[in-house]
Amino acid sequence: MDLNSTVVSRYEAATVLGVHPFSIQKLIYSGALPAEKIANRWLILKDALSKFAITYNASRGRPKVKRKYTKK
């Protein structure tokens, strides 16, 4: 079994999702993206990354909500 065919690093995951590697680290710390820390490196299963990539939205900031103004 080749480890390189089943896991990706934090940097490779960042290129797949199109975000900065520190964003991947935040996702790992928050528990949204499962990963294992081995030898001071975060390793992410390719299957878990592909499942996460389906639902991930890489937009920045809080979602915009249209304000509802009322006339009095």
SULHU-V190449 format. One record per residue. N is the residue number from 1. PHI is phi in whole degrees, 0 to 359 (NA if undefined). Layout:
# SULHU-V190449
N | PHI
N | PHI
This chain:
# SULHU-V190449
1 | NA
2 | 264
3 | 293
4 | 292
5 | 274
6 | 248
7 | 232
8 | 232
9 | 276
10 | 297
11 | 288
12 | 293
13 | 294
14 | 294
15 | 290
16 | 294
17 | 275
18 | 77
19 | 231
20 | 282
21 | 302
22 | 291
23 | 293
24 | 296
25 | 297
26 | 296
27 | 295
28 | 292
29 | 296
30 | 283
31 | 92
32 | 286
33 | 240
34 | 288
35 | 204
36 | 239
37 | 261
38 | 232
39 | 55
40 | 64
41 | 227
42 | 273
43 | 243
44 | 242
45 | 294
46 | 296
47 | 295
48 | 294
49 | 293
50 | 293
51 | 293
52 | 291
53 | 294
54 | 295
55 | 258
56 | 280
57 | 246
58 | 272
59 | 288
60 | 272
61 | 78
62 | 280
63 | 299
64 | 283
65 | 239
66 | 290
67 | 285
68 | 253
69 | 266
70 | 248
71 | 266
72 | 252
